Every structure is written in C-alpha cells, then in structure tokens.
C-alpha cells in the first residue's frame, strides 16, 4: 500500500507495511551475521600456532579479512579464516541494501527519508566493496569502500532522525538515532585524522578502538530499530486504514 500524503499538523500512526517487517528481519540477520563473522574470524586468528593474538584496540577490523600473512603497514596480520569475515560483511551489505528498500514506508514521505535511506543503501554497497577488496589485495578500493560505508551509514542516522519528526512509530527514537549518528561521525573524523598514529594519543584505545566506535553505534541502532519495527503491527487487511494515521 502506498504511503498517503502527509497532512500538516497530523501525527503518523503506529502501523507499518508488511514489507517493513521483512526489511527489519534482514537488518537483524545482516548485523548478527557480521558480528558472528568477526568473532569466528578472530578465533581462527588466535588459534593459528605462532600467531600473535588479535588486538581489538590496535588491529583494524579489516585485518580480519586480509588474505595473506605477514607485515602490513607496520603490523603483523594473519587471518586464516579471512573468507568468513569477508563473506559476513558482504552478506551484511546485501541485507542492508534490500532491507532498507523494504523498510522505506516506515518513515514519512519526506526528502529526509529519501536522503537518509539512500545513504544507508550507499553504506551497504560500501560494505560489499570492503568484502570483495581485502586490504592486502586492493588497498585503494578497500579504503574507498570503507570510507563510503563509515561516512554514509552515520550520516544516514543523522538525517533519518529528522525524518522521524512527528511520527508516532518512532516516538523516543529520534534522540537515540541522532546520538548514534553523531557519535559515529565524530569517531570517523578522529579516525581519519589519527588513523596512522600507532597508539599515540589514543593510548590503549588505539586505531582499532576508534574504528569500532565508528561501527558500533550503527550496528546497535540497526538492531534496536529493527526489533522496534517488528513490534509494530502491520497494516490491517488490504484497503483498511488505521484511524490514527498511515505509514
């Protein structure tokens, strides 16, 4: 069912299209697959005999996807299960793209919806690019893809927080969405400015820690937002609208 034109002063009601539930499910699947992929790949890294332990603070997330073992930009990387990580981030990107398209009607028909969801789709393509271009295979494409994923995912949250205005389906989520986006975006700025600093001013936080601060708010938001959408009732039978508004 197509979204109805927004009426000035009207608050949208707590209903979503059935497709939104499918999209929310894909978001959850994508995030969980990626998190599980990171965990399993790190286990494979640490189990390899003679391999120094993977360090969450001083290793990049992308080190888990490196194909070869050896020195890379001043650090040693060796990820025997790199295929698991690279496959997981590709799957997450695909789930993000398709899920975002399906979830479109969960937001009022405004320019901020088109921009914010468009940014999320771009972030999904960035994630896919990261998975298909490991850092020791094609560093240029890898870096560009990672920047696209980091930048547009966090910008999307900032823009979508504006799209949530006066929409009862997102009551209480506007501030949470804005905070997640701002935290990730600020972390990205710091990461770009200091990514080449090994430890340095970051101390125990390290470049890996600041990189995870870019990613974690987006993953957390996607999980929480998807679970929230799954709890909202889908439209009544086709042709029946809800008294308090429409998605």
N, C-alpha and C positions, 0 to 999 in steps of 0.2 A: 504494500500500500504506500503510495507516495506521501511525503510529508506535506501537511497543509501550510499555506502561507501564514507567517507569523502575524498575529494581531497585536498592535501597540498596547502595552499595559497588561497583556494576558500572560499568565504563567503556564508553561507547558506541563502536562500531566504525567503521572508516574507509570507510563506504559512504554514498551519498546516493540519494534517489529520482531517477528520470529527470527529473522536473519541475524539480528543483533546477538541473540544467544549463541548462534553458530560462530559468529566472529569472536565473541568473548571466549568461547571454548578454545578456538585456535590460538588466541593470545596466551591463554594459560598453558596450552600444550607447548607452544614455542618457547616460552620463558623457562618452563620446567625442563624441557629437553636441553636447552643451552646450559642451565645450571648443572644438570646431571652430567652433561658432556665435559664441562670444566672440571668437575670433581673427579670423574673417572680418568680423564687425561692426566691430571695431576698425580693420581695414584700410580698410573703407569710410569710417569716420570720418576717418582720416588722409588719404585720397585726395581728399576734398572740398576744392576750392580755397578758400583763405582760412580754413579751419577750423583752430583751434589743435589741436595733437596731443593725442590721448587720453593721459592720465597715469594709469598703474597705481596710483600712490600717492595721488593727490588726486582722482581721479574714482571715483565709486561704480560698482560693477558694473552697477547698474540704469540708469546714464546711457546705456549702450549700447542700452537699449530705449526711450528717450524718443522720442516721436513727432515733436515739434516742435523747431525750432532757436531758441535764444535763452537768456536768462538764467534760471537756475533755482536759487533759494536761494543766490545769491551766486556762482554759477559758470556758465560758458557750456557748453551742451550742444548737440550737433548730430550725430545718428546716422542718416545716410541709409539704412543697411541695418538699421534697427531691427527690421523684420519677421523678419530672420534670427535675431537674438538672441531675440526673444520666442517664435518658433516652437521654437527649440532648447531653451529652458527648459521649455516645455510638454511637448515630447517627452520630456525627461529626467524630468519629474514623472510622466508616464504610465508610462514604463519602470520607474521606481522603485516605483510602486504595484503594477503587475502582477507585476514581478519579485520583489518582496517576498512577495507572496501565494504565488507558485510555490516560493519558497525556504524556506517555513515549516519543512518537515521536516528541514532541515539543522541545526536546533537541537533539543535535548532538550525534551520536552513539559513545560515548567515555566512558572510565572507570569511569570518574567523574559522568556521567549520571547514570550509574548502581548503584554506591555507594550512590549518593545523593538521588535518588528516593527510593532506598532500605531503607535508613534512614527514609524517610517520611513514608513508609509503617510500619516500626517498631514503629514509633511515633503513628501511627493510632492504632496499637494493644495496645500500652501503654494507650492511651485514653480509649479504650474499657475496659481494665483492671481496670482503675480507676472507671468507671461507675458501674462495676459489683462487686467491692470490696470497699464499702464506708469505710471511715477512722475509724469508730467505729464498723465495722463489721469484717474486716480483715486488720489490720493496716500494717502488713508486706507486703502483696500482694499489698495493696494500694500504699505504699511508693515506692516499686519497679516499679510498673506500672507508677506512676507519674514521677519517675526519667527517665524511658525509654522514655516517651512522651516528657519531657522537653529537655533531652540531645540530642536525635536523631533528633528532629524537628529543633533545632537550628544548629546542625552540618550539617544537610541536606542543609540548606540555604548557609552555607559557601562553601560546596562542589559544589552545583549547580551553584553558582556564577562563579566558574571556568569552569563549563561545558558550560556556555553562551558565552565563548570567541569566537569571530569571527562569531557569529550567529546574522544576522540582525533582526531576530524575537525578540531578547532580547536587542536590542540597547537601552542604557540608563538604563537598569535594573540590570546590573551586580553590580554596586556600591551599589545600593539600596538593593539588595539581600544580599550582603556581610555585609553591615551595620546592617541590621535586624538580621542576624545570630550572628554577633559578640556581639551586644547589649544583645540579649537574653542569649547567652552563658556566658558572663561576669556576668550578673544578676544571672544566675544559680550558678556560683561559689560563689558569695556573699551569695546567699540564703542558700546553703549547709553549708557555714562557719558560718552563723549567724542565721539560722532558729529558733534556740532555744532561741534566745535573744528576750524577750518581750519588744518592743520599743527599749530601749538601744541606741546604736549608730545610729539607723535608725530614731529616733525621731518620727515625725508624719508620716513618710513613712511606718514604720512598716514592719513586715514579709509579710503581705498581699500585701503591695505596691510593695515589691521587687519580690514577686511571680508573680504579674501581669505584671511586667516588663519582666519576662521570657516569658510569654504567648503572650502579646500584639503584639510584633513585628512579630511573626509567623502568627497570625491571620490577621494582617494588610497586610503582604506580600501575603498571600494566596488569600485574596480578590482582591488586586491590580493586582496580577499576573493573576488571573483567568479572571478578566474583560479585561485585556490586551489581553489575548489569544482569548477571544470571539470576539474581534475586528479585529483579523487577519483572512483573507479569508481562507476558507477550500480549499482543493485540487480541481482542475478542475475535470471534469468527468474522471472516472477510465481510466488509461492508458495515460492521458495527463499530462505532467510535465511542470513546470514553468521555464522560461528561466533563472531566477536569482538563481535557486537552488531548492533543495527539502528538505522537513523535514525528 
